[in-house]
Amino acid sequence: MIDTERLILRGWREADVAPFHAMGNDPEVMRYLGEPLSLADAEAAAARQNDFIASHGYCFWAVERRSDGAFLGFCGLKPGPEGTPIVGQIEVGWRLARAAWGQGYAREAAQASLDWAWANLDAAEVAAITVIGNDRSWGLMERLGMRRVPSEDFEHPVLPVGHALRPHITYRIARPVQEPGNIA
């Protein structure tokens, strides 16, 4: 579990599936992500993330608003997907319900996820991917200090050739350099 000023990032609960399913059927939330999610897809996604916690110690954690316990979406880390330039590397990602947009929650959760990665993993860098048209997502990547790597633009293999969402871009951020402490 990761605590921030306003959020809790945690493993998935059964109660998260219904609001996640609703998010996955909001056309604006899914605009750059593909088809709406069935209830079975939402259940499988939640189970998959908890499996990542069990096997890796991290996942795309459920994001809960501290003030009222509301499920806002997900944010966190997972292994990069097969067939992409980040396969097997640490990927940071997020998806929030539309009602949570524009309030800084995604940045707060993403920064907490990166901080957790630097404190708990020995990865030299963390990557992120998105559709070129998803300027909200890549804009956040840039605000987090991530840099686009144009040589790693790719066609996402889970989408059919010619699909409008198939072209993806890659961003990366290197582990921060630790300044040596002052020795008195």
Secondary structure, DSSP 8 states (H G I E B T S, - for coil): -EE-SSEEEE---GGGHHHHHHHTT-TTTTTTT-S---HHHHHHHHHHHHHHHHHHS--EEEEEETTT--EEEEEEEEEB-TTSTTBTSEEEEEEE-GGGTTSSHHHHHHHHHHHHHHHH---SEEEEEEETT-HHHHHHHHHTT-EE-GGG-EE-TTS-TT-TT-EEEEEEEE----------
